[in-house]
Amino acid sequence: MEIFKEASAVGTGAPDAAELEKINRYSKTPLTAEQVYRFQVRLCDDQPDRDLERFDRASLPRLAELFRGKTGILDHEWSAKGQVARIYDTEVREEGHEAWILASCYMLRTEKNADLIADIEGGIRREVSVGCAMGKATCSICGQPYGVCEHRKGERYGGRQCLAVLSEPTDAYEFSFVAVPAQRQAGVTKGRKGGVSMTLKELVTSTGTPEQQDSLRELEQAAQFGRVCRKELLDEVVRLGLVVDLGADEATLRKACAALELPELKAWRGALEQKAAALFPPQAQLPAAKGGADKLDAAYMI
């Protein structure tokens, strides 16, 4: 999934010798400190954002690696003319209960970039957002892939707010200077480009054809049916686990089973059914003893 998140520029200055050496790894012609403008950007962190999502802290080091060497652009316009900077180094920083990626970036001190540098120095161009690809989104309540369970972002369950936890980064695209990232739509963009945050349902409902809207309704019904079937299967596996006494209580079994995929749940059900049948073989409700019928009939003979 493609993710676009808000970040911010946090520091500026001229590069020292060690930084200039890192910068020159990305330049074809060696640059001098006078030719380079250096600034730092705070990229993604592990805190809940306005889309009720957060990056998994364990994924930040890998994401930091992926951002090294990536370009800085304007307004998420993926064109060569919009390239203005490049990330030459990253690190993960922690403070208290918060962790984030700090990126060191550079741009050339050219006439073309003069206004942009002045805007950064003057605090006008301060906010940025990032684009990356994450392989997994997990429900913070139950740990299942977000969307397959009954929990929904923003709702509270047992006093905890549901979030989608983003993990397993697969790529980092860019960071971008944006005009007004404080607005909800500018901070996170999904569904289409241009700074607009839309879910699939919103997109199809507003712009889709009648056929596409019908298909979406069918998908929603199928998803609801799948959630019900999964819950029934999970309940049956937990019940069988208690019957054969796996050594765990119901809450522990339910938590363990919640992380299993559908084929794994079916395999568990089959194995537990066999174990239960071996432990408790079926018996006739009224067993007949040999010769019992004759004795019964004889009791009524006159």
C-alpha positions as CSV (number, residue, x, y, z in Angstrom):
1,M,0.0,0.0,0.0
2,E,1.2,3.5,-0.8
3,I,1.4,5.8,2.2
4,F,1.9,9.6,2.3
5,K,2.5,11.1,5.7
6,E,3.1,14.5,7.2
7,A,6.6,15.4,8.5
8,S,8.6,18.6,9.1
9,A,11.8,20.4,8.4
10,V,13.7,20.8,11.7
11,G,17.2,22.2,11.0
12,T,19.3,24.0,8.5
13,G,23.0,24.9,8.0
14,A,26.2,24.3,6.0
15,P,27.6,20.8,5.8
16,D,30.8,19.9,7.7
17,A,33.5,17.7,6.2
18,A,32.0,14.4,7.3
19,E,28.6,15.4,5.9
20,L,30.1,16.7,2.7
21,E,31.7,13.3,2.2
22,K,28.3,11.6,2.5
23,I,26.7,14.2,0.1
24,N,29.4,13.6,-2.5
25,R,28.4,9.9,-2.7
26,Y,25.4,11.0,-4.6
27,S,27.0,13.7,-6.8
28,K,28.8,12.9,-10.1
29,T,31.0,16.0,-9.6
30,P,32.5,16.6,-6.2
31,L,30.8,19.5,-4.4
32,T,32.2,22.0,-2.0
33,A,30.5,23.2,1.1
34,E,29.9,26.6,-0.5
35,Q,27.8,24.9,-3.3
36,V,25.6,23.0,-0.9
37,Y,22.7,23.9,1.3
38,R,22.1,21.4,4.1
39,F,18.9,20.9,6.1
40,Q,17.3,18.2,8.2
41,V,13.8,16.8,8.0
42,R,11.8,14.9,10.6
43,L,10.2,12.1,8.7
44,C,7.7,9.5,9.9
45,D,7.3,8.6,13.6
46,D,5.5,5.9,15.6
47,Q,2.7,8.1,16.9
48,P,-1.0,8.0,15.8
49,D,-1.7,10.4,13.0
50,R,-4.8,12.2,11.8
51,D,-5.8,9.2,9.7
52,L,-5.8,7.0,12.8
53,E,-2.7,5.1,11.7
54,R,0.8,4.8,13.0
55,F,4.1,3.3,11.9
56,D,5.3,0.3,13.9
57,R,8.4,1.3,15.8
58,A,10.3,-1.8,14.8
59,S,9.9,-0.9,11.1
60,L,11.5,2.6,11.4
61,P,15.2,1.4,11.1
62,R,14.4,-0.4,7.8
63,L,12.3,2.6,6.6
64,A,15.3,4.9,7.4
65,E,17.5,2.7,5.2
66,L,15.0,2.9,2.3
67,F,14.8,6.7,2.5
68,R,18.6,7.2,2.1
69,G,19.3,8.6,-1.4
70,K,15.7,9.4,-2.1
71,T,14.7,12.7,-3.7
72,G,12.9,15.8,-2.3
73,I,10.2,17.3,-4.5
74,L,7.4,19.8,-4.4
75,D,3.7,18.9,-3.7
76,H,4.2,15.2,-4.4
77,E,4.5,15.9,-8.2
78,W,6.5,13.0,-9.4
79,S,8.3,14.7,-12.3
80,A,12.0,15.6,-12.8
81,K,11.3,19.3,-12.9
82,G,10.0,19.1,-9.3
83,Q,13.2,17.6,-7.8
84,V,14.8,20.1,-5.5
85,A,16.8,18.0,-2.9
86,R,18.1,14.6,-1.9
87,I,18.4,12.7,1.4
88,Y,22.0,11.8,2.1
89,D,21.7,10.3,5.6
90,T,19.1,9.1,8.0
91,E,18.9,7.9,11.6
92,V,16.2,6.8,14.1
93,R,15.9,8.9,17.2
94,E,14.0,8.2,20.3
95,E,12.8,10.5,23.1
96,G,10.6,9.1,25.8
97,H,7.8,7.1,24.3
98,E,8.3,8.5,20.8
99,A,10.6,7.4,18.0
100,W,11.1,9.1,14.6
101,I,13.3,9.2,11.5
102,L,15.6,12.2,11.1
103,A,16.8,12.7,7.5
104,S,19.7,14.9,6.5
105,C,19.1,16.5,3.1
106,Y,20.9,18.8,0.7
107,M,20.2,21.0,-2.3
108,L,22.4,23.1,-4.5
109,R,22.9,26.8,-3.9
110,T,21.7,27.8,-7.4
111,E,19.7,30.8,-8.6
112,K,16.8,28.4,-9.2
113,N,16.8,27.3,-5.6
114,A,17.5,30.7,-4.0
115,D,13.8,31.4,-3.3
116,L,13.2,27.9,-1.8
117,I,16.3,28.2,0.4
118,A,15.1,31.7,1.6
119,D,11.6,30.2,2.4
120,I,13.2,27.4,4.4
121,E,15.4,29.8,6.3
122,G,12.5,32.1,6.9
123,G,10.3,29.3,8.2
124,I,7.8,29.5,5.3
125,R,8.8,26.1,3.8
126,R,8.9,24.1,7.0
127,E,6.3,21.3,6.6
128,V,6.8,18.3,4.4
129,S,5.2,14.9,3.9
130,V,6.6,11.5,2.9
131,G,5.7,8.8,0.4
132,C,6.5,5.2,1.1
133,A,5.1,1.7,0.6
134,M,4.2,-0.6,3.6
135,G,3.5,-4.2,3.2
136,K,1.1,-4.7,6.2
137,A,-1.5,-2.9,8.2
138,T,-2.5,-4.5,11.4
139,C,-5.4,-3.8,13.8
140,S,-4.1,-2.4,17.1
141,I,-6.9,-4.1,19.0
142,C,-6.7,-7.7,17.9
143,G,-3.5,-8.0,15.9
144,Q,-5.3,-9.3,12.7
145,P,-4.8,-7.7,9.3
146,Y,-6.8,-4.5,9.4
147,G,-10.0,-4.8,7.5
148,V,-10.7,-8.5,8.2
149,C,-11.8,-8.0,11.8
150,E,-14.8,-6.2,13.2
151,H,-12.7,-3.3,14.7
152,R,-12.7,0.1,13.0
153,K,-10.2,3.0,13.2
154,G,-11.2,5.6,15.7
155,E,-13.6,3.5,17.6
156,R,-12.8,2.5,21.2
157,Y,-12.8,-1.0,22.5
158,G,-12.3,-1.6,26.2
159,G,-11.0,1.9,26.6
160,R,-8.5,1.6,23.7
161,Q,-8.7,3.4,20.4
162,C,-8.4,1.3,17.3
163,L,-5.5,2.2,15.0
164,A,-4.1,0.7,11.9
165,V,-0.4,-0.2,12.6
166,L,1.7,0.1,9.4
167,S,4.7,-2.3,9.2
168,E,7.0,-4.3,6.8
169,P,8.2,-1.4,4.7
170,T,8.9,-2.3,1.1
171,D,10.0,1.0,-0.5
172,A,10.4,4.7,0.2
173,Y,9.6,7.1,-2.7
174,E,10.3,10.7,-1.7
175,F,9.6,13.5,0.7
176,S,7.8,16.5,-0.5
177,F,7.4,20.2,0.5
178,V,3.7,20.8,0.8
179,A,1.7,24.0,1.2
180,V,-0.6,23.3,4.1
181,P,0.1,19.9,5.7
182,A,-1.9,20.9,8.8
183,Q,-5.0,20.3,6.8
184,R,-6.2,16.7,7.1
185,Q,-6.3,16.0,3.4
186,A,-2.7,17.4,2.9
187,G,-1.2,15.3,5.6
188,V,-2.2,11.9,4.2
189,T,-3.1,11.0,0.6
190,K,-4.5,7.7,-0.4
191,G,-6.7,6.5,-3.2
192,R,-5.6,9.1,-5.8
193,K,-2.9,11.7,-6.2
194,G,-3.3,15.4,-5.7
195,G,-3.5,15.7,-1.9
196,V,-6.9,14.2,-1.5
197,S,-7.5,11.4,1.0
198,M,-10.3,9.0,-0.1
199,T,-11.2,5.5,0.8
200,L,-12.2,3.1,-2.0
201,K,-15.8,3.3,-1.0
202,E,-15.8,7.1,-1.1
203,L,-14.0,7.1,-4.5
204,V,-16.4,4.6,-6.1
205,T,-19.5,6.2,-4.6
206,S,-18.5,9.6,-5.8
207,T,-17.0,8.9,-9.3
208,G,-17.7,5.2,-10.0
209,T,-20.1,3.8,-12.6
210,P,-23.3,2.0,-11.6
211,E,-21.6,-1.3,-12.4
212,Q,-18.6,-0.4,-10.2
213,Q,-20.9,0.6,-7.4
214,D,-22.8,-2.7,-7.6
215,S,-19.5,-4.6,-7.6
216,L,-18.4,-2.7,-4.5
217,R,-21.7,-3.6,-2.7
218,E,-21.1,-7.3,-3.6
219,L,-17.6,-7.1,-2.2
220,E,-18.8,-5.5,1.0
221,Q,-21.4,-8.3,1.4
222,A,-18.8,-11.0,0.7
223,A,-16.5,-9.4,3.2
224,Q,-19.2,-9.3,5.8
225,F,-20.0,-13.0,5.1
226,G,-16.3,-13.9,5.3
227,R,-16.0,-12.2,8.7
228,V,-19.0,-14.1,10.1
229,C,-17.6,-17.4,8.7
230,R,-14.2,-16.7,10.2
231,K,-15.6,-15.9,13.6
232,E,-17.7,-19.1,13.6
233,L,-14.6,-21.2,12.6
234,L,-12.5,-19.5,15.2
235,D,-15.2,-20.1,17.9
236,E,-15.3,-23.8,16.9
237,V,-11.5,-24.2,17.1
238,V,-11.5,-22.6,20.6
239,R,-14.3,-24.8,21.7
240,L,-12.5,-28.0,20.5
241,G,-9.3,-26.8,22.1
242,L,-11.1,-26.6,25.5
243,V,-12.7,-30.0,25.0
244,V,-9.4,-31.8,24.4
245,D,-7.7,-29.6,27.1
246,L,-4.8,-28.1,25.3
247,G,-3.6,-26.6,28.6
248,A,-4.7,-23.0,27.9
249,D,-7.8,-21.0,28.9
250,E,-10.3,-19.6,26.5
251,A,-8.8,-16.1,26.3
252,T,-5.3,-17.5,25.5
253,L,-6.7,-19.9,22.8
254,R,-8.7,-17.1,21.2
255,K,-5.7,-14.8,21.0
256,A,-3.5,-17.5,19.5
257,C,-6.2,-18.4,16.9
258,A,-6.8,-14.8,16.0
259,A,-3.4,-14.6,14.3
260,L,-4.0,-17.7,12.1
261,E,-5.0,-17.6,8.5
262,L,-8.2,-19.4,7.2
263,P,-6.4,-22.5,6.0
264,E,-4.5,-22.8,9.3
265,L,-7.8,-22.5,11.2
266,K,-9.3,-25.3,9.1
267,A,-6.3,-27.5,9.6
268,W,-6.5,-26.9,13.4
269,R,-10.2,-27.7,13.4
270,G,-9.6,-31.0,11.6
271,A,-6.8,-32.1,13.9
272,L,-8.8,-31.2,17.1
273,E,-11.9,-33.0,15.8
274,Q,-9.8,-36.2,15.4
275,K,-8.3,-35.8,18.8
276,A,-11.7,-35.2,20.4
277,A,-13.1,-38.3,18.6
278,A,-10.2,-40.4,19.9
279,L,-10.7,-39.1,23.5
280,F,-14.5,-39.4,23.4
281,P,-15.6,-42.1,21.0
282,P,-19.4,-42.2,20.2
283,Q,-21.5,-44.7,22.2
284,A,-25.0,-46.0,21.7
285,Q,-27.5,-44.3,23.9
286,L,-29.4,-47.6,24.8
287,P,-27.0,-50.5,24.5
288,A,-28.7,-53.9,24.0
289,A,-27.4,-56.9,26.0
290,K,-27.5,-60.3,24.4
291,G,-30.6,-62.1,25.2
292,G,-32.2,-59.1,26.8
293,A,-35.2,-59.1,24.5
294,D,-36.1,-62.7,25.3
295,K,-36.1,-62.0,29.1
296,L,-38.2,-58.9,28.6
297,D,-40.8,-60.8,26.6
298,A,-40.8,-63.7,29.0
299,A,-41.8,-61.4,31.9
300,Y,-45.2,-60.9,30.3
301,M,-46.0,-64.5,29.4
302,I,-49.1,-65.9,31.1
